[in-house]
Amino acid sequence: MSDTNNTTQTYPCPQCKSLTRWTNNPWRPFCSERCKLIDLGDWAAERHAIPGDDNAPGDFEEF
């Protein structure tokens, strides 16, 4: 009997929801470079945003 654990942790890709492996995955948490680039494009196009106060301290003031 082998003591080696051959189970690999899988999880859904945040972009396409297909199951992917965490270990030995250069694009994690995504399943592929394609899904990684789609997500990056969504951030660049401002389709994703982190909620916050529009008048938070430290924001630039208009002159």
Predicted model as a PDB file, atoms N, CA, C, CB and O in Angstrom, pLDDT in the B-factor column:
MODEL        1                                                                  
ATOM      1  N   MET A   1       0.844  -1.180   0.000  1.00 43.00           N  
ATOM      2  CA  MET A   1       0.000   0.000   0.000  1.00 43.00           C  
ATOM      3  C   MET A   1       0.886   1.238   0.000  1.00 43.00           C  
ATOM      4  CB  MET A   1      -0.958   0.001   1.218  1.00 43.00           C  
ATOM      5  O   MET A   1       1.858   1.305   0.752  1.00 43.00           O  
ATOM      6  N   SER A   2       0.564   2.199  -0.821  1.00 43.00           N  
ATOM      7  CA  SER A   2       1.353   3.414  -0.965  1.00 43.00           C  
ATOM      8  C   SER A   2       0.847   4.500  -0.028  1.00 43.00           C  
ATOM      9  CB  SER A   2       1.321   3.905  -2.412  1.00 43.00           C  
ATOM     10  O   SER A   2      -0.358   4.635   0.182  1.00 43.00           O  
ATOM     11  N   ASP A   3       1.778   5.280   0.541  1.00 42.00           N  
ATOM     12  CA  ASP A   3       1.408   6.408   1.395  1.00 42.00           C  
ATOM     13  C   ASP A   3       1.210   7.683   0.594  1.00 42.00           C  
ATOM     14  CB  ASP A   3       2.468   6.632   2.458  1.00 42.00           C  
ATOM     15  O   ASP A   3       0.834   8.712   1.155  1.00 42.00           O  
ATOM     16  N   THR A   4       1.454   7.632  -0.705  1.00 48.00           N  
ATOM     17  CA  THR A   4       1.334   8.811  -1.548  1.00 48.00           C  
ATOM     18  C   THR A   4      -0.132   9.153  -1.761  1.00 48.00           C  
ATOM     19  CB  THR A   4       2.036   8.591  -2.895  1.00 48.00           C  
ATOM     20  O   THR A   4      -0.944   8.289  -2.091  1.00 48.00           O  
ATOM     21  N   ASN A   5      -0.456  10.422  -1.568  1.00 55.00           N  
ATOM     22  CA  ASN A   5      -1.825  10.890  -1.775  1.00 55.00           C  
ATOM     23  C   ASN A   5      -1.943  11.372  -3.216  1.00 55.00           C  
ATOM     24  CB  ASN A   5      -2.203  12.032  -0.761  1.00 55.00           C  
ATOM     25  O   ASN A   5      -1.368  12.400  -3.574  1.00 55.00           O  
ATOM     26  N   ASN A   6      -2.680  10.641  -4.045  1.00 57.00           N  
ATOM     27  CA  ASN A   6      -2.796  10.964  -5.466  1.00 57.00           C  
ATOM     28  C   ASN A   6      -3.993  11.853  -5.776  1.00 57.00           C  
ATOM     29  CB  ASN A   6      -2.892   9.698  -6.272  1.00 57.00           C  
ATOM     30  O   ASN A   6      -4.258  12.139  -6.944  1.00 57.00           O  
ATOM     31  N   THR A   7      -4.717  12.293  -4.758  1.00 68.00           N  
ATOM     32  CA  THR A   7      -5.858  13.158  -5.015  1.00 68.00           C  
ATOM     33  C   THR A   7      -5.375  14.568  -5.314  1.00 68.00           C  
ATOM     34  CB  THR A   7      -6.828  13.158  -3.819  1.00 68.00           C  
ATOM     35  O   THR A   7      -4.455  15.073  -4.671  1.00 68.00           O  
ATOM     36  N   THR A   8      -5.989  15.176  -6.268  1.00 78.00           N  
ATOM     37  CA  THR A   8      -5.647  16.539  -6.651  1.00 78.00           C  
ATOM     38  C   THR A   8      -6.848  17.423  -6.369  1.00 78.00           C  
ATOM     39  CB  THR A   8      -5.226  16.624  -8.150  1.00 78.00           C  
ATOM     40  O   THR A   8      -7.979  17.097  -6.729  1.00 78.00           O  
ATOM     41  N   GLN A   9      -6.584  18.534  -5.726  1.00 90.00           N  
ATOM     42  CA  GLN A   9      -7.659  19.455  -5.391  1.00 90.00           C  
ATOM     43  C   GLN A   9      -8.142  20.163  -6.655  1.00 90.00           C  
ATOM     44  CB  GLN A   9      -7.193  20.481  -4.333  1.00 90.00           C  
ATOM     45  O   GLN A   9      -7.339  20.741  -7.388  1.00 90.00           O  
ATOM     46  N   THR A  10      -9.447  20.120  -6.911  1.00 93.00           N  
ATOM     47  CA  THR A  10     -10.029  20.810  -8.058  1.00 93.00           C  
ATOM     48  C   THR A  10     -11.017  21.858  -7.567  1.00 93.00           C  
ATOM     49  CB  THR A  10     -10.723  19.809  -9.016  1.00 93.00           C  
ATOM     50  O   THR A  10     -11.525  21.779  -6.448  1.00 93.00           O  
ATOM     51  N   TYR A  11     -11.275  22.824  -8.409  1.00 94.00           N  
ATOM     52  CA  TYR A  11     -12.173  23.936  -8.088  1.00 94.00           C  
ATOM     53  C   TYR A  11     -12.682  24.497  -9.405  1.00 94.00           C  
ATOM     54  CB  TYR A  11     -11.450  25.048  -7.230  1.00 94.00           C  
ATOM     55  O   TYR A  11     -12.072  24.254 -10.447  1.00 94.00           O  
ATOM     56  N   PRO A  12     -13.786  25.244  -9.390  1.00 96.00           N  
ATOM     57  CA  PRO A  12     -14.295  25.823 -10.633  1.00 96.00           C  
ATOM     58  C   PRO A  12     -13.505  27.073 -11.035  1.00 96.00           C  
ATOM     59  CB  PRO A  12     -15.782  26.167 -10.484  1.00 96.00           C  
ATOM     60  O   PRO A  12     -13.151  27.894 -10.190  1.00 96.00           O  
ATOM     61  N   CYS A  13     -13.241  27.200 -12.315  1.00 96.00           N  
ATOM     62  CA  CYS A  13     -12.588  28.396 -12.855  1.00 96.00           C  
ATOM     63  C   CYS A  13     -13.513  29.589 -12.609  1.00 96.00           C  
ATOM     64  CB  CYS A  13     -12.262  28.233 -14.393  1.00 96.00           C  
ATOM     65  O   CYS A  13     -14.711  29.484 -12.875  1.00 96.00           O  
ATOM     66  N   PRO A  14     -13.001  30.719 -12.112  1.00 95.00           N  
ATOM     67  CA  PRO A  14     -13.863  31.879 -11.859  1.00 95.00           C  
ATOM     68  C   PRO A  14     -14.502  32.451 -13.126  1.00 95.00           C  
ATOM     69  CB  PRO A  14     -13.067  32.960 -11.176  1.00 95.00           C  
ATOM     70  O   PRO A  14     -15.515  33.145 -13.045  1.00 95.00           O  
ATOM     71  N   GLN A  15     -13.928  32.169 -14.281  1.00 96.00           N  
ATOM     72  CA  GLN A  15     -14.443  32.734 -15.533  1.00 96.00           C  
ATOM     73  C   GLN A  15     -15.455  31.806 -16.202  1.00 96.00           C  
ATOM     74  CB  GLN A  15     -13.291  33.018 -16.495  1.00 96.00           C  
ATOM     75  O   GLN A  15     -16.591  32.210 -16.453  1.00 96.00           O  
ATOM     76  N   CYS A  16     -15.056  30.564 -16.492  1.00 96.00           N  
ATOM     77  CA  CYS A  16     -15.922  29.659 -17.269  1.00 96.00           C  
ATOM     78  C   CYS A  16     -16.586  28.571 -16.425  1.00 96.00           C  
ATOM     79  CB  CYS A  16     -15.117  29.007 -18.366  1.00 96.00           C  
ATOM     80  O   CYS A  16     -17.449  27.843 -16.917  1.00 96.00           O  
ATOM     81  N   LYS A  17     -16.195  28.459 -15.180  1.00 96.00           N  
ATOM     82  CA  LYS A  17     -16.763  27.499 -14.217  1.00 96.00           C  
ATOM     83  C   LYS A  17     -16.381  26.047 -14.473  1.00 96.00           C  
ATOM     84  CB  LYS A  17     -18.250  27.609 -14.224  1.00 96.00           C  
ATOM     85  O   LYS A  17     -16.908  25.166 -13.795  1.00 96.00           O  
ATOM     86  N   SER A  18     -15.483  25.751 -15.427  1.00 96.00           N  
ATOM     87  CA  SER A  18     -15.055  24.368 -15.618  1.00 96.00           C  
ATOM     88  C   SER A  18     -14.104  23.978 -14.481  1.00 96.00           C  
ATOM     89  CB  SER A  18     -14.366  24.183 -17.011  1.00 96.00           C  
ATOM     90  O   SER A  18     -13.377  24.819 -13.953  1.00 96.00           O  
ATOM     91  N   LEU A  19     -14.120  22.691 -14.113  1.00 95.00           N  
ATOM     92  CA  LEU A  19     -13.249  22.245 -13.030  1.00 95.00           C  
ATOM     93  C   LEU A  19     -11.799  22.248 -13.500  1.00 95.00           C  
ATOM     94  CB  LEU A  19     -13.658  20.835 -12.539  1.00 95.00           C  
ATOM     95  O   LEU A  19     -11.487  21.822 -14.612  1.00 95.00           O  
ATOM     96  N   THR A  20     -10.934  22.730 -12.639  1.00 95.00           N  
ATOM     97  CA  THR A  20      -9.516  22.792 -12.947  1.00 95.00           C  
ATOM     98  C   THR A  20      -8.716  22.425 -11.710  1.00 95.00           C  
ATOM     99  CB  THR A  20      -9.122  24.192 -13.458  1.00 95.00           C  
ATOM    100  O   THR A  20      -9.236  22.458 -10.595  1.00 95.00           O  
ATOM    101  N   ARG A  21      -7.451  22.074 -11.906  1.00 93.00           N  
ATOM    102  CA  ARG A  21      -6.589  21.690 -10.792  1.00 93.00           C  
ATOM    103  C   ARG A  21      -5.834  22.891 -10.264  1.00 93.00           C  
ATOM    104  CB  ARG A  21      -5.609  20.598 -11.218  1.00 93.00           C  
ATOM    105  O   ARG A  21      -5.509  23.812 -11.013  1.00 93.00           O  
ATOM    106  N   TRP A  22      -5.554  22.879  -8.961  1.00 89.00           N  
ATOM    107  CA  TRP A  22      -4.794  23.960  -8.339  1.00 89.00           C  
ATOM    108  C   TRP A  22      -3.291  23.737  -8.524  1.00 89.00           C  
ATOM    109  CB  TRP A  22      -5.139  24.067  -6.839  1.00 89.00           C  
ATOM    110  O   TRP A  22      -2.562  24.674  -8.848  1.00 89.00           O  
ATOM    111  N   THR A  23      -2.832  22.514  -8.322  1.00 92.00           N  
ATOM    112  CA  THR A  23      -1.399  22.227  -8.406  1.00 92.00           C  
ATOM    113  C   THR A  23      -0.964  22.154  -9.861  1.00 92.00           C  
ATOM    114  CB  THR A  23      -1.060  20.911  -7.680  1.00 92.00           C  
ATOM    115  O   THR A  23      -1.704  21.691 -10.729  1.00 92.00           O  
ATOM    116  N   ASN A  24       0.240  22.616 -10.102  1.00 92.00           N  
ATOM    117  CA  ASN A  24       0.839  22.613 -11.443  1.00 92.00           C  
ATOM    118  C   ASN A  24      -0.017  23.328 -12.481  1.00 92.00           C  
ATOM    119  CB  ASN A  24       1.082  21.193 -11.892  1.00 92.00           C  
ATOM    120  O   ASN A  24      -0.052  22.918 -13.641  1.00 92.00           O  
ATOM    121  N   ASN A  25      -0.697  24.377 -12.083  1.00 93.00           N  
ATOM    122  CA  ASN A  25      -1.529  25.159 -12.995  1.00 93.00           C  
ATOM    123  C   ASN A  25      -0.949  26.576 -13.071  1.00 93.00           C  
ATOM    124  CB  ASN A  25      -3.034  25.183 -12.521  1.00 93.00           C  
ATOM    125  O   ASN A  25      -1.108  27.352 -12.129  1.00 93.00           O  
ATOM    126  N   PRO A  26      -0.284  26.925 -14.169  1.00 94.00           N  
ATOM    127  CA  PRO A  26       0.348  28.241 -14.265  1.00 94.00           C  
ATOM    128  C   PRO A  26      -0.637  29.403 -14.350  1.00 94.00           C  
ATOM    129  CB  PRO A  26       1.239  28.274 -15.458  1.00 94.00           C  
ATOM    130  O   PRO A  26      -0.237  30.557 -14.196  1.00 94.00           O  
ATOM    131  N   TRP A  27      -1.926  29.118 -14.592  1.00 94.00           N  
ATOM    132  CA  TRP A  27      -2.916  30.195 -14.745  1.00 94.00           C  
ATOM    133  C   TRP A  27      -3.860  30.293 -13.551  1.00 94.00           C  
ATOM    134  CB  TRP A  27      -3.725  29.980 -16.013  1.00 94.00           C  
ATOM    135  O   TRP A  27      -4.849  31.025 -13.600  1.00 94.00           O  
ATOM    136  N   ARG A  28      -3.560  29.558 -12.476  1.00 93.00           N  
ATOM    137  CA  ARG A  28      -4.505  29.550 -11.356  1.00 93.00           C  
ATOM    138  C   ARG A  28      -4.768  30.940 -10.848  1.00 93.00           C  
ATOM    139  CB  ARG A  28      -3.990  28.686 -10.227  1.00 93.00           C  
ATOM    140  O   ARG A  28      -3.841  31.748 -10.798  1.00 93.00           O  
ATOM    141  N   PRO A  29      -5.964  31.255 -10.476  1.00 94.00           N  
ATOM    142  CA  PRO A  29      -7.102  30.373 -10.248  1.00 94.00           C  
ATOM    143  C   PRO A  29      -7.909  30.050 -11.500  1.00 94.00           C  
ATOM    144  CB  PRO A  29      -7.998  30.984  -9.240  1.00 94.00           C  
ATOM    145  O   PRO A  29      -8.962  29.420 -11.400  1.00 94.00           O  
ATOM    146  N   PHE A  30      -7.447  30.462 -12.668  1.00 96.00           N  
ATOM    147  CA  PHE A  30      -8.170  30.200 -13.911  1.00 96.00           C  
ATOM    148  C   PHE A  30      -7.752  28.867 -14.499  1.00 96.00           C  
ATOM    149  CB  PHE A  30      -7.931  31.323 -14.925  1.00 96.00           C  
ATOM    150  O   PHE A  30      -6.716  28.318 -14.125  1.00 96.00           O  
ATOM    151  N   CYS A  31      -8.553  28.340 -15.419  1.00 96.00           N  
ATOM    152  CA  CYS A  31      -8.238  27.054 -16.037  1.00 96.00           C  
ATOM    153  C   CYS A  31      -7.269  27.194 -17.208  1.00 96.00           C  
ATOM    154  CB  CYS A  31      -9.511  26.381 -16.507  1.00 96.00           C  
ATOM    155  O   CYS A  31      -6.592  26.233 -17.576  1.00 96.00           O  
ATOM    156  N   SER A  32      -7.203  28.384 -17.789  1.00 96.00           N  
ATOM    157  CA  SER A  32      -6.371  28.570 -18.976  1.00 96.00           C  
ATOM    158  C   SER A  32      -5.942  30.032 -19.105  1.00 96.00           C  
ATOM    159  CB  SER A  32      -7.128  28.120 -20.243  1.00 96.00           C  
ATOM    160  O   SER A  32      -6.460  30.917 -18.423  1.00 96.00           O  
ATOM    161  N   GLU A  33      -5.000  30.249 -19.983  1.00 96.00           N  
ATOM    162  CA  GLU A  33      -4.569  31.620 -20.254  1.00 96.00           C  
ATOM    163  C   GLU A  33      -5.719  32.437 -20.847  1.00 96.00           C  
ATOM    164  CB  GLU A  33      -3.357  31.627 -21.212  1.00 96.00           C  
ATOM    165  O   GLU A  33      -5.848  33.629 -20.567  1.00 96.00           O  
ATOM    166  N   ARG A  34      -6.550  31.793 -21.663  1.00 97.00           N  
ATOM    167  CA  ARG A  34      -7.695  32.478 -22.269  1.00 97.00           C  
ATOM    168  C   ARG A  34      -8.618  33.058 -21.198  1.00 97.00           C  
ATOM    169  CB  ARG A  34      -8.479  31.514 -23.173  1.00 97.00           C  
ATOM    170  O   ARG A  34      -8.990  34.230 -21.266  1.00 97.00           O  
ATOM    171  N   CYS A  35      -8.988  32.237 -20.208  1.00 96.00           N  
ATOM    172  CA  CYS A  35      -9.879  32.718 -19.139  1.00 96.00           C  
ATOM    173  C   CYS A  35      -9.202  33.818 -18.329  1.00 96.00           C  
ATOM    174  CB  CYS A  35     -10.291  31.554 -18.208  1.00 96.00           C  
ATOM    175  O   CYS A  35      -9.863  34.768 -17.909  1.00 96.00           O  
ATOM    176  N   LYS A  36      -7.908  33.705 -18.108  1.00 96.00           N  
ATOM    177  CA  LYS A  36      -7.171  34.729 -17.374  1.00 96.00           C  
ATOM    178  C   LYS A  36      -7.219  36.061 -18.117  1.00 96.00           C  
ATOM    179  CB  LYS A  36      -5.713  34.293 -17.155  1.00 96.00           C  
ATOM    180  O   LYS A  36      -7.423  37.108 -17.503  1.00 96.00           O  
ATOM    181  N   LEU A  37      -7.033  36.026 -19.438  1.00 97.00           N  
ATOM    182  CA  LEU A  37      -7.036  37.254 -20.233  1.00 97.00           C  
ATOM    183  C   LEU A  37      -8.435  37.852 -20.365  1.00 97.00           C  
ATOM    184  CB  LEU A  37      -6.463  36.981 -21.613  1.00 97.00           C  
ATOM    185  O   LEU A  37      -8.580  39.073 -20.423  1.00 97.00           O  
ATOM    186  N   ILE A  38      -9.457  37.011 -20.412  1.00 96.00           N  
ATOM    187  CA  ILE A  38     -10.830  37.520 -20.438  1.00 96.00           C  
ATOM    188  C   ILE A  38     -11.104  38.292 -19.154  1.00 96.00           C  
ATOM    189  CB  ILE A  38     -11.855  36.361 -20.611  1.00 96.00           C  
ATOM    190  O   ILE A  38     -11.668  39.385 -19.197  1.00 96.00           O  
ATOM    191  N   ASP A  39     -10.709  37.729 -18.006  1.00 96.00           N  
ATOM    192  CA  ASP A  39     -10.912  38.400 -16.722  1.00 96.00           C  
ATOM    193  C   ASP A  39     -10.135  39.711 -16.660  1.00 96.00           C  
ATOM    194  CB  ASP A  39     -10.491  37.483 -15.567  1.00 96.00           C  
ATOM    195  O   ASP A  39     -10.665  40.717 -16.188  1.00 96.00           O  
ATOM    196  N   LEU A  40      -8.908  39.717 -17.121  1.00 95.00           N  
ATOM    197  CA  LEU A  40      -8.101  40.942 -17.141  1.00 95.00           C  
ATOM    198  C   LEU A  40      -8.781  42.010 -17.996  1.00 95.00           C  
ATOM    199  CB  LEU A  40      -6.677  40.650 -17.676  1.00 95.00           C  
ATOM    200  O   LEU A  40      -8.825  43.179 -17.612  1.00 95.00           O  
ATOM    201  N   GLY A  41      -9.307  41.616 -19.143  1.00 96.00           N  
ATOM    202  CA  GLY A  41     -10.020  42.552 -20.006  1.00 96.00           C  
ATOM    203  C   GLY A  41     -11.259  43.125 -19.339  1.00 96.00           C  
ATOM    204  O   GLY A  41     -11.581  44.299 -19.525  1.00 96.00           O  
ATOM    205  N   ASP A  42     -11.958  42.296 -18.556  1.00 94.00           N  
ATOM    206  CA  ASP A  42     -13.133  42.790 -17.834  1.00 94.00           C  
ATOM    207  C   ASP A  42     -12.741  43.855 -16.814  1.00 94.00           C  
ATOM    208  CB  ASP A  42     -13.859  41.631 -17.134  1.00 94.00           C  
ATOM    209  O   ASP A  42     -13.457  44.843 -16.652  1.00 94.00           O  
ATOM    210  N   TRP A  43     -11.625  43.672 -16.130  1.00 93.00           N  
ATOM    211  CA  TRP A  43     -11.157  44.700 -15.180  1.00 93.00           C  
ATOM    212  C   TRP A  43     -10.759  45.969 -15.929  1.00 93.00           C  
ATOM    213  CB  TRP A  43      -9.956  44.173 -14.343  1.00 93.00           C  
ATOM    214  O   TRP A  43     -11.083  47.073 -15.489  1.00 93.00           O  
ATOM    215  N   ALA A  44     -10.058  45.823 -17.058  1.00 94.00           N  
ATOM    216  CA  ALA A  44      -9.605  46.983 -17.827  1.00 94.00           C  
ATOM    217  C   ALA A  44     -10.785  47.772 -18.399  1.00 94.00           C  
ATOM    218  CB  ALA A  44      -8.677  46.537 -18.959  1.00 94.00           C  
ATOM    219  O   ALA A  44     -10.719  48.996 -18.510  1.00 94.00           O  
ATOM    220  N   ALA A  45     -11.852  47.079 -18.760  1.00 93.00           N  
ATOM    221  CA  ALA A  45     -13.046  47.733 -19.312  1.00 93.00           C  
ATOM    222  C   ALA A  45     -13.998  48.202 -18.212  1.00 93.00           C  
ATOM    223  CB  ALA A  45     -13.780  46.780 -20.257  1.00 93.00           C  
ATOM    224  O   ALA A  45     -15.085  48.703 -18.498  1.00 93.00           O  
ATOM    225  N   GLU A  46     -13.591  48.040 -16.972  1.00 90.00           N  
ATOM    226  CA  GLU A  46     -14.353  48.452 -15.791  1.00 90.00           C  
ATOM    227  C   GLU A  46     -15.690  47.725 -15.659  1.00 90.00           C  
ATOM    228  CB  GLU A  46     -14.596  49.940 -15.836  1.00 90.00           C  
ATOM    229  O   GLU A  46     -16.654  48.276 -15.128  1.00 90.00           O  
ATOM    230  N   ARG A  47     -15.741  46.464 -16.155  1.00 91.00           N  
ATOM    231  CA  ARG A  47     -16.917  45.629 -15.919  1.00 91.00           C  
ATOM    232  C   ARG A  47     -16.850  44.986 -14.532  1.00 91.00           C  
ATOM    233  CB  ARG A  47     -17.035  44.544 -17.008  1.00 91.00           C  
ATOM    234  O   ARG A  47     -17.865  44.526 -14.008  1.00 91.00           O  
ATOM    235  N   HIS A  48     -15.657  44.956 -13.943  1.00 88.00           N  
ATOM    236  CA  HIS A  48     -15.460  44.530 -12.552  1.00 88.00           C  
ATOM    237  C   HIS A  48     -15.009  45.753 -11.778  1.00 88.00           C  
ATOM    238  CB  HIS A  48     -14.408  43.351 -12.434  1.00 88.00           C  
ATOM    239  O   HIS A  48     -14.295  46.605 -12.308  1.00 88.00           O  
ATOM    240  N   ALA A  49     -15.423  45.839 -10.530  1.00 87.00           N  
ATOM    241  CA  ALA A  49     -15.010  46.954  -9.680  1.00 87.00           C  
ATOM    242  C   ALA A  49     -15.081  46.524  -8.223  1.00 87.00           C  
ATOM    243  CB  ALA A  49     -15.896  48.205  -9.927  1.00 87.00           C  
ATOM    244  O   ALA A  49     -15.884  45.665  -7.855  1.00 87.00           O  
ATOM    245  N   ILE A  50     -14.249  47.117  -7.413  1.00 86.00           N  
ATOM    246  CA  ILE A  50     -14.288  46.896  -5.981  1.00 86.00           C  
ATOM    247  C   ILE A  50     -15.097  48.043  -5.393  1.00 86.00           C  
ATOM    248  CB  ILE A  50     -12.838  46.812  -5.354  1.00 86.00           C  
ATOM    249  O   ILE A  50     -14.732  49.206  -5.561  1.00 86.00           O  
ATOM    250  N   PRO A  51     -16.201  47.727  -4.701  1.00 84.00           N  
ATOM    251  CA  PRO A  51     -17.051  48.790  -4.172  1.00 84.00           C  
ATOM    252  C   PRO A  51     -16.309  49.630  -3.134  1.00 84.00           C  
ATOM    253  CB  PRO A  51     -18.319  48.197  -3.557  1.00 84.00           C  
ATOM    254  O   PRO A  51     -15.478  49.127  -2.378  1.00 84.00           O  
ATOM    255  N   GLY A  52     -16.625  50.894  -3.121  1.00 78.00           N  
ATOM    256  CA  GLY A  52     -16.021  51.798  -2.156  1.00 78.00           C  
ATOM    257  C   GLY A  52     -16.734  53.133  -2.165  1.00 78.00           C  
ATOM    258  O   GLY A  52     -17.600  53.388  -3.002  1.00 78.00           O  
ATOM    259  N   ASP A  53     -16.362  53.967  -1.235  1.00 73.00           N  
ATOM    260  CA  ASP A  53     -16.937  55.297  -1.107  1.00 73.00           C  
ATOM    261  C   ASP A  53     -16.330  56.206  -2.174  1.00 73.00           C  
ATOM    262  CB  ASP A  53     -16.698  55.873   0.318  1.00 73.00           C  
ATOM    263  O   ASP A  53     -15.108  56.287  -2.302  1.00 73.00           O  
ATOM    264  N   ASP A  54     -17.182  56.888  -2.939  1.00 69.00           N  
ATOM    265  CA  ASP A  54     -16.696  57.780  -3.988  1.00 69.00           C  
ATOM    266  C   ASP A  54     -15.881  58.945  -3.431  1.00 69.00           C  
ATOM    267  CB  ASP A  54     -17.862  58.312  -4.792  1.00 69.00           C  
ATOM    268  O   ASP A  54     -15.027  59.488  -4.132  1.00 69.00           O  
ATOM    269  N   ASN A  55     -16.129  59.332  -2.197  1.00 69.00           N  
ATOM    270  CA  ASN A  55     -15.428  60.457  -1.584  1.00 69.00           C  
ATOM    271  C   ASN A  55     -14.497  60.008  -0.475  1.00 69.00           C  
ATOM    272  CB  ASN A  55     -16.421  61.459  -1.042  1.00 69.00           C  
ATOM    273  O   ASN A  55     -14.354  60.689   0.540  1.00 69.00           O  
ATOM    274  N   ALA A  56     -13.869  58.865  -0.669  1.00 64.00           N  
ATOM    275  CA  ALA A  56     -12.975  58.331   0.357  1.00 64.00           C  
ATOM    276  C   ALA A  56     -11.771  59.242   0.538  1.00 64.00           C  
ATOM    277  CB  ALA A  56     -12.518  56.909  -0.006  1.00 64.00           C  
ATOM    278  O   ALA A  56     -11.301  59.836  -0.433  1.00 64.00           O  
ATOM    279  N   PRO A  57     -11.261  59.365   1.759  1.00 65.00           N  
ATOM    280  CA  PRO A  57     -10.060  60.170   1.986  1.00 65.00           C  
ATOM    281  C   PRO A  57      -8.907  59.663   1.121  1.00 65.00           C  
ATOM    282  CB  PRO A  57      -9.662  60.144   3.477  1.00 65.00           C  
ATOM    283  O   PRO A  57      -8.719  58.459   0.950  1.00 65.00           O  
ATOM    284  N   GLY A  58      -8.162  60.588   0.594  1.00 64.00           N  
ATOM    285  CA  GLY A  58      -7.032  60.227  -0.258  1.00 64.00           C  
ATOM    286  C   GLY A  58      -7.347  60.283  -1.740  1.00 64.00           C  
ATOM    287  O   GLY A  58      -6.443  60.204  -2.571  1.00 64.00           O  
ATOM    288  N   ASP A  59      -8.636  60.420  -2.084  1.00 58.00           N  
ATOM    289  CA  ASP A  59      -8.979  60.574  -3.490  1.00 58.00           C  
ATOM    290  C   ASP A  59      -8.478  61.927  -3.983  1.00 58.00           C  
ATOM    291  CB  ASP A  59     -10.510  60.438  -3.706  1.00 58.00           C  
ATOM    292  O   ASP A  59      -8.356  62.876  -3.207  1.00 58.00           O  
ATOM    293  N   PHE A  60      -8.196  62.004  -5.249  1.00 63.00           N  
ATOM    294  CA  PHE A  60      -7.739  63.268  -5.813  1.00 63.00           C  
ATOM    295  C   PHE A  60      -8.847  64.293  -5.793  1.00 63.00           C  
ATOM    296  CB  PHE A  60      -7.233  63.074  -7.233  1.00 63.00           C  
ATOM    297  O   PHE A  60      -9.999  63.973  -6.086  1.00 63.00           O  
ATOM    298  N   GLU A  61      -8.516  65.506  -5.455  1.00 62.00           N  
ATOM    299  CA  GLU A  61      -9.494  66.581  -5.451  1.00 62.00           C  
ATOM    300  C   GLU A  61      -9.374  67.360  -6.761  1.00 62.00           C  
ATOM    301  CB  GLU A  61      -9.292  67.517  -4.222  1.00 62.00           C  
ATOM    302  O   GLU A  61      -8.286  67.515  -7.315  1.00 62.00           O  
ATOM    303  N   GLU A  62     -10.511  67.841  -7.235  1.00 62.00           N  
ATOM    304  CA  GLU A  62     -10.489  68.649  -8.457  1.00 62.00           C  
ATOM    305  C   GLU A  62     -10.041  70.059  -8.114  1.00 62.00           C  
ATOM    306  CB  GLU A  62     -11.882  68.668  -9.144  1.00 62.00           C  
ATOM    307  O   GLU A  62     -10.411  70.610  -7.077  1.00 62.00           O  
ATOM    308  N   PHE A  63      -9.253  70.624  -8.988  1.00 56.00           N  
ATOM    309  CA  PHE A  63      -8.743  71.989  -8.764  1.00 56.00           C  
ATOM    310  C   PHE A  63      -9.557  73.008  -9.499  1.00 56.00           C  
ATOM    311  CB  PHE A  63      -7.294  72.101  -9.191  1.00 56.00           C  
ATOM    312  O   PHE A  63      -9.268  74.202  -9.421  1.00 56.00           O  
TER     313      PHE A  63                                                      
ENDMDL                                                                          
END                                                                             
